[in-house]
Amino acid sequence: MTFRDHSAAHQYELDHEAGPSFARYRDGQGVRAILHVETPSAARGQGHAAALMAALVADARDKGVKLTPICGYARAWFARHAEAQDVLG
């Protein structure tokens, strides 16, 4: 799988065989708000969205960016992953 921050589109992307999963974001006030996370229906339930979240957390750490989960999936993912709390802003 290939991960990238497609900054021109304001979204993180994770390519896989069923098509890309993505997390749309908005930057402002020193944080990056995660607005919406989506995986193609053919790939749901296979862990692609979770892999995308783990990759975007790693990217945020590398860049020193704080994240605020807005969408329900992102909030639930952070609630299940105490090890990622350091990037919340």
Summary of the structure (lengths in Angstrom):
residues: 89
radius of gyration: 12.0
end to end distance: 27.7
largest distance: 36.0
contacts: 246
relative contact order: 0.19
helix: 42%
strand: 35%
